[in-house]
Each structure stands twice: as C-alpha cells, then as structure tokens.
C-alpha cells in the first residue's frame, strides 16, 4: 500500500490488552527529508503513542498515559536507503520485571538494542497501561491523528496482535543474502 497524507485508521470495537501486544509491518521509505508518522494512536496531549521517522532519518517511538511518559526511544541507526524494505516489529509486554524487556524494537529480525541501540531511551514502569489497543481512540497507519506528517513510501503486511509480545520470526523471515 502506498500512503501519502491519507491515513488508514481502525478503532477496536472493544478494548484489548493494553499491556501486551505486537505491531509488525514492512515499509520502504520514499521521502528522507520530513518527519513521517508510521502509526499513531491519540486521545489527547496526555494520552498518545506513536512511531515515526525524524527529519534526521532516525526511528522515534514515544508514549504517554495520563500525562506520564511510558516510553521514549530514538535509534542510533539511520534509515536513509529509499530502496530498502525494513521489517519493523514493536513487541510490548509491560508486565515484564526487567524494564528493557518491556519494549522491544526489532529491525529486519534483530533487536535494535543489540545493534547500536538508542541515542535516547526511557522505559515504562512495570504493568503500565499504554494508549494503544483501546476502543477509546483509533490507531492511525501512515499519518498522525490529524492526517499530518504523512508517511511517504510503501507499507505492507501491517499487523497488530492483541495479547502477545511476539518475535519477528512469527511474521516471516528476513533473507540476509538477498535482502
């Protein structure tokens, strides 16, 4: 699916598990100069969660619930190849006792924390309820809640799995030989 500034949105009919879930998608960037939302869920300035590319080509994840920060990551890795497909998986399980196990970002099958990590990272407290996966507000794919900061590129196989923090191998495999 190619997306410009038009977002695809879905509001669940019932609230799912707000502590444990997985988001998986394949994407290919088209614009390397602007902030671009990959996905977003937003209720207010105190309840939101999003993943986006920064204008500096980093991947950035932020979440707040009730005004309190849950998570904030900025990758060291830069995403500057408009010809490359990236498989990005966010596995969330805030019930984990070890803070670094609560939020996992995998790029092409590898835990981002193991490959250069983050220039900035803040982890949530245990058992936090995130803004995602609620029937209160929509999950937007390809732009923010105002359909601004639209993703310019291609997306495929966008999936959200409720109640499970899955490894990237559950969604396919990355062939390191052919890319």
C-alpha positions in Angstrom: 0.0 0.0 0.0 1.4 3.4 -0.9 0.5 6.1 1.6 0.8 9.9 1.3 -1.1 12.1 3.8 -4.1 9.9 3.9 -4.1 7.6 7.0 -5.8 4.3 7.4 -7.5 4.1 10.8 -9.1 1.5 12.9 -10.8 1.8 16.3 -11.3 -1.6 18.0 -14.8 -2.5 19.0 -13.6 -3.4 22.4 -10.5 -2.6 24.4 -7.9 -5.2 24.1 -4.8 -5.9 26.1 -3.1 -2.6 26.8 0.0 -4.2 28.4 0.9 -6.9 25.9 0.7 -6.7 22.1 2.8 -6.6 18.9 2.8 -4.3 15.9 4.6 -5.6 12.8 4.9 -4.0 9.4 7.1 -3.9 6.3 7.9 -0.5 4.9 10.0 1.2 2.2 10.7 5.0 2.6 10.1 7.4 -0.2 10.9 10.8 1.4 14.1 11.2 3.5 13.7 14.9 4.5 10.5 15.2 6.6 9.0 13.9 9.8 6.8 11.0 8.8 4.4 9.1 11.1 4.4 5.4 10.7 1.5 4.8 13.1 -0.2 6.8 15.8 -2.9 6.5 18.4 -4.0 9.7 20.1 -6.7 10.7 22.6 -5.2 13.9 24.0 -1.9 15.6 24.7 -1.6 13.4 27.8 -2.7 10.0 26.1 -0.9 9.1 22.9 1.6 6.7 21.3 3.4 6.9 18.0 6.3 5.7 15.9 7.8 8.0 13.3 10.9 8.8 11.2 12.5 12.1 12.3 13.8 14.6 9.7 17.2 13.3 10.7 16.2 9.7 9.5 16.1 8.2 12.9 13.2 6.0 14.2 11.4 7.5 17.1 8.9 6.0 19.5 7.0 7.9 22.2 4.1 7.1 24.5 2.3 8.8 27.4 -0.6 7.7 29.5 -2.4 10.2 31.8 0.4 12.7 31.1 3.1 10.4 32.3 5.8 9.3 29.9 5.7 5.5 29.2 8.5 5.2 26.7 10.8 7.2 24.5 13.3 5.8 22.0 15.4 7.3 19.3 17.5 4.9 17.3 21.2 5.5 16.6 20.6 3.7 13.3 19.7 5.9 10.4 17.1 4.9 7.8 18.4 6.5 4.7 18.0 3.9 1.9 14.9 4.6 -0.1 15.4 1.3 -2.0 15.4 -0.9 1.2 12.5 -2.7 2.7 12.5 -2.6 6.5 10.6 -5.1 8.7 9.8 -3.3 11.9 8.3 -5.1 14.9 7.4 -3.5 18.2 6.7 -6.1 20.9 5.3 -4.7 24.1 4.9 -6.6 27.4 4.8 -4.1 30.3 4.3 -6.9 32.8 7.9 -7.9 32.4 10.0 -7.4 35.6 13.1 -6.2 33.7 12.5 -2.8 32.2 14.4 -3.4 28.9 12.2 -6.5 28.2 9.0 -4.4 28.3 9.5 -2.7 24.9 11.4 -4.4 22.1 12.0 -2.9 18.7 13.2 -5.3 16.0 14.5 -4.1 12.6 14.9 -6.9 10.0 14.7 -9.5 12.7 17.3 -8.1 15.0 16.7 -6.5 18.4 17.6 -2.8 17.9 19.1 -2.6 21.4 21.7 -5.2 20.3 22.8 -3.3 17.1 23.9 0.1 18.2 20.9 0.8 20.4 19.4 4.1 21.1 20.7 7.6 21.4 17.9 8.2 24.0 15.7 5.6 25.7 13.3 5.7 28.6 11.4 2.6 29.7 8.0 2.4 31.3 7.3 1.3 34.8 6.0 -2.3 35.2 2.4 -3.0 34.3 1.7 0.4 32.7 -1.4 0.5 30.5 -0.4 2.0 27.2 -2.7 4.2 25.0 -2.7 1.5 22.2 -5.3 -1.1 21.8 -8.2 0.7 23.3 -11.7 1.3 22.0 -11.5 5.0 23.0 -9.5 6.1 20.0 -8.2 4.9 16.7 -4.9 3.5 15.6 -3.8 5.5 12.5 -1.4 4.0 10.0 0.5 6.3 7.7 -0.1 9.7 9.4 -0.9 11.2 12.8 -4.4 11.7 14.1 -4.7 15.0 12.1 -3.5 13.2 8.9 -0.4 15.4 9.1 3.2 14.2 8.9 2.1 11.6 6.3 4.3 8.6 5.5 5.7 8.8 2.0 6.6 5.3 0.8 5.2 1.9 0.8 3.8 -0.3 3.6 2.9 -3.9 3.5 1.7 -6.6 5.9 0.7 -4.2 8.7 -0.5 -6.3 11.7 -1.4 -5.8 15.3 -1.6 -8.8 17.6 -3.5 -8.4 20.8 -2.3 -10.1 24.0 1.1 -11.5 22.7 4.6 -9.9 22.5 5.9 -11.8 19.5 9.3 -12.2 18.0 9.8 -11.0 14.4 10.1 -14.7 13.2 6.3 -15.0 13.8 5.7 -12.7 10.8 8.2 -14.2 8.3 11.9 -14.2 7.9 14.5 -11.8 6.6 16.8 -13.2 4.0 20.2 -11.7 4.8 21.6 -13.0 1.4 19.1 -11.3 -0.9 17.7 -8.7 1.5 
